[in-house]
C-alpha cells in the first residue's frame, strides 16, 4: 500500500527514484528511460540572414568513410 511519502511506492518499477533521491540516481534512472545514441549530439547554428539561433542533430559518424549514410 502506498503511504504518500514518496511519489511512487518501492517496487513500482520506478527504480526507487523519488524527490529526495541523489542526483546520480535520478540521472541514471532518466537515462535508462530515455536512452539515446551516444554518437548523436546537438549542434548550434545561427542564421546570418535573420540572426535567429537553434540546434540541429549532428552525428559523430558524419565524416567516417567506412560508415556512409549511417548517422
PyMOL CGO cylinders between C-alpha atoms (Angstrom):
from pymol import cmd
from pymol.cgo import CYLINDER

trace = [
    CYLINDER, 0.00, 0.00, 0.00, 1.26, 3.49, -0.85, 0.3, 1, 1, 1, 1, 1, 1,
    CYLINDER, 1.26, 3.49, -0.85, 1.51, 5.81, 2.15, 0.3, 1, 1, 1, 1, 1, 1,
    CYLINDER, 1.51, 5.81, 2.15, 2.02, 9.07, 0.21, 0.3, 1, 1, 1, 1, 1, 1,
    CYLINDER, 2.02, 9.07, 0.21, 5.56, 9.71, 1.46, 0.3, 1, 1, 1, 1, 1, 1,
    CYLINDER, 5.56, 9.71, 1.46, 7.08, 9.08, -1.96, 0.3, 1, 1, 1, 1, 1, 1,
    CYLINDER, 7.08, 9.08, -1.96, 5.63, 9.76, -5.40, 0.3, 1, 1, 1, 1, 1, 1,
    CYLINDER, 5.63, 9.76, -5.40, 5.98, 6.05, -6.28, 0.3, 1, 1, 1, 1, 1, 1,
    CYLINDER, 5.98, 6.05, -6.28, 6.00, 3.16, -3.84, 0.3, 1, 1, 1, 1, 1, 1,
    CYLINDER, 6.00, 3.16, -3.84, 9.06, 0.93, -3.73, 0.3, 1, 1, 1, 1, 1, 1,
    CYLINDER, 9.06, 0.93, -3.73, 8.85, -1.89, -6.23, 0.3, 1, 1, 1, 1, 1, 1,
    CYLINDER, 8.85, -1.89, -6.23, 6.55, 0.04, -8.56, 0.3, 1, 1, 1, 1, 1, 1,
    CYLINDER, 6.55, 0.04, -8.56, 9.10, -0.13, -11.37, 0.3, 1, 1, 1, 1, 1, 1,
    CYLINDER, 9.10, -0.13, -11.37, 10.32, 3.45, -10.92, 0.3, 1, 1, 1, 1, 1, 1,
    CYLINDER, 10.32, 3.45, -10.92, 13.84, 2.36, -9.94, 0.3, 1, 1, 1, 1, 1, 1,
    CYLINDER, 13.84, 2.36, -9.94, 13.36, 3.71, -6.42, 0.3, 1, 1, 1, 1, 1, 1,
    CYLINDER, 13.36, 3.71, -6.42, 13.89, 7.32, -7.51, 0.3, 1, 1, 1, 1, 1, 1,
    CYLINDER, 13.89, 7.32, -7.51, 11.91, 9.99, -5.67, 0.3, 1, 1, 1, 1, 1, 1,
    CYLINDER, 11.91, 9.99, -5.67, 12.07, 13.72, -4.89, 0.3, 1, 1, 1, 1, 1, 1,
    CYLINDER, 12.07, 13.72, -4.89, 14.85, 13.22, -2.33, 0.3, 1, 1, 1, 1, 1, 1,
    CYLINDER, 14.85, 13.22, -2.33, 16.99, 10.80, -4.36, 0.3, 1, 1, 1, 1, 1, 1,
    CYLINDER, 16.99, 10.80, -4.36, 20.62, 11.71, -5.01, 0.3, 1, 1, 1, 1, 1, 1,
    CYLINDER, 20.62, 11.71, -5.01, 21.28, 13.40, -8.35, 0.3, 1, 1, 1, 1, 1, 1,
    CYLINDER, 21.28, 13.40, -8.35, 23.31, 10.41, -9.59, 0.3, 1, 1, 1, 1, 1, 1,
    CYLINDER, 23.31, 10.41, -9.59, 20.37, 8.04, -9.02, 0.3, 1, 1, 1, 1, 1, 1,
    CYLINDER, 20.37, 8.04, -9.02, 17.96, 10.41, -10.75, 0.3, 1, 1, 1, 1, 1, 1,
    CYLINDER, 17.96, 10.41, -10.75, 20.27, 10.81, -13.76, 0.3, 1, 1, 1, 1, 1, 1,
    CYLINDER, 20.27, 10.81, -13.76, 20.79, 7.05, -14.01, 0.3, 1, 1, 1, 1, 1, 1,
    CYLINDER, 20.79, 7.05, -14.01, 17.03, 6.47, -13.92, 0.3, 1, 1, 1, 1, 1, 1,
    CYLINDER, 17.03, 6.47, -13.92, 16.35, 9.20, -16.51, 0.3, 1, 1, 1, 1, 1, 1,
    CYLINDER, 16.35, 9.20, -16.51, 19.00, 7.82, -18.87, 0.3, 1, 1, 1, 1, 1, 1,
    CYLINDER, 19.00, 7.82, -18.87, 17.58, 4.31, -18.53, 0.3, 1, 1, 1, 1, 1, 1,
    CYLINDER, 17.58, 4.31, -18.53, 14.15, 5.59, -19.59, 0.3, 1, 1, 1, 1, 1, 1,
    CYLINDER, 14.15, 5.59, -19.59, 15.34, 7.84, -22.41, 0.3, 1, 1, 1, 1, 1, 1,
    CYLINDER, 15.34, 7.84, -22.41, 18.29, 6.00, -23.90, 0.3, 1, 1, 1, 1, 1, 1,
    CYLINDER, 18.29, 6.00, -23.90, 19.65, 7.58, -27.00, 0.3, 1, 1, 1, 1, 1, 1,
    CYLINDER, 19.65, 7.58, -27.00, 22.61, 7.33, -29.22, 0.3, 1, 1, 1, 1, 1, 1,
    CYLINDER, 22.61, 7.33, -29.22, 25.97, 8.44, -27.87, 0.3, 1, 1, 1, 1, 1, 1,
    CYLINDER, 25.97, 8.44, -27.87, 27.14, 9.40, -31.37, 0.3, 1, 1, 1, 1, 1, 1,
    CYLINDER, 27.14, 9.40, -31.37, 24.35, 11.96, -31.95, 0.3, 1, 1, 1, 1, 1, 1,
    CYLINDER, 24.35, 11.96, -31.95, 24.52, 15.37, -30.29, 0.3, 1, 1, 1, 1, 1, 1,
    CYLINDER, 24.52, 15.37, -30.29, 23.09, 18.89, -30.75, 0.3, 1, 1, 1, 1, 1, 1,
    CYLINDER, 23.09, 18.89, -30.75, 24.93, 21.35, -32.99, 0.3, 1, 1, 1, 1, 1, 1,
    CYLINDER, 24.93, 21.35, -32.99, 24.15, 25.04, -32.55, 0.3, 1, 1, 1, 1, 1, 1,
    CYLINDER, 24.15, 25.04, -32.55, 23.51, 27.17, -35.61, 0.3, 1, 1, 1, 1, 1, 1,
    CYLINDER, 23.51, 27.17, -35.61, 22.77, 30.84, -36.20, 0.3, 1, 1, 1, 1, 1, 1,
    CYLINDER, 22.77, 30.84, -36.20, 21.09, 32.27, -39.27, 0.3, 1, 1, 1, 1, 1, 1,
    CYLINDER, 21.09, 32.27, -39.27, 23.17, 35.03, -40.84, 0.3, 1, 1, 1, 1, 1, 1,
    CYLINDER, 23.17, 35.03, -40.84, 20.03, 36.31, -42.51, 0.3, 1, 1, 1, 1, 1, 1,
    CYLINDER, 20.03, 36.31, -42.51, 17.70, 36.58, -39.50, 0.3, 1, 1, 1, 1, 1, 1,
    CYLINDER, 17.70, 36.58, -39.50, 20.12, 36.25, -36.56, 0.3, 1, 1, 1, 1, 1, 1,
    CYLINDER, 20.12, 36.25, -36.56, 17.94, 33.53, -35.05, 0.3, 1, 1, 1, 1, 1, 1,
    CYLINDER, 17.94, 33.53, -35.05, 19.69, 30.56, -33.47, 0.3, 1, 1, 1, 1, 1, 1,
    CYLINDER, 19.69, 30.56, -33.47, 18.76, 26.98, -32.79, 0.3, 1, 1, 1, 1, 1, 1,
    CYLINDER, 18.76, 26.98, -32.79, 20.05, 23.44, -32.61, 0.3, 1, 1, 1, 1, 1, 1,
    CYLINDER, 20.05, 23.44, -32.61, 20.11, 20.63, -35.15, 0.3, 1, 1, 1, 1, 1, 1,
    CYLINDER, 20.11, 20.63, -35.15, 21.11, 16.98, -34.70, 0.3, 1, 1, 1, 1, 1, 1,
    CYLINDER, 21.11, 16.98, -34.70, 24.73, 16.18, -35.58, 0.3, 1, 1, 1, 1, 1, 1,
    CYLINDER, 24.73, 16.18, -35.58, 26.40, 12.80, -35.82, 0.3, 1, 1, 1, 1, 1, 1,
    CYLINDER, 26.40, 12.80, -35.82, 29.80, 11.67, -34.64, 0.3, 1, 1, 1, 1, 1, 1,
    CYLINDER, 29.80, 11.67, -34.64, 30.00, 9.37, -37.70, 0.3, 1, 1, 1, 1, 1, 1,
    CYLINDER, 30.00, 9.37, -37.70, 29.39, 12.21, -40.15, 0.3, 1, 1, 1, 1, 1, 1,
    CYLINDER, 29.39, 12.21, -40.15, 32.87, 12.11, -41.69, 0.3, 1, 1, 1, 1, 1, 1,
    CYLINDER, 32.87, 12.11, -41.69, 33.70, 8.39, -41.30, 0.3, 1, 1, 1, 1, 1, 1,
    CYLINDER, 33.70, 8.39, -41.30, 34.11, 6.86, -44.79, 0.3, 1, 1, 1, 1, 1, 1,
    CYLINDER, 34.11, 6.86, -44.79, 33.58, 3.31, -43.54, 0.3, 1, 1, 1, 1, 1, 1,
    CYLINDER, 33.58, 3.31, -43.54, 30.07, 4.22, -42.36, 0.3, 1, 1, 1, 1, 1, 1,
    CYLINDER, 30.07, 4.22, -42.36, 28.47, 6.03, -45.29, 0.3, 1, 1, 1, 1, 1, 1,
    CYLINDER, 28.47, 6.03, -45.29, 24.93, 7.16, -44.59, 0.3, 1, 1, 1, 1, 1, 1,
    CYLINDER, 24.93, 7.16, -44.59, 24.99, 5.91, -41.01, 0.3, 1, 1, 1, 1, 1, 1,
    CYLINDER, 24.99, 5.91, -41.01, 24.05, 8.63, -38.69, 0.3, 1, 1, 1, 1, 1, 1,
]
cmd.load_cgo(trace, "trace")
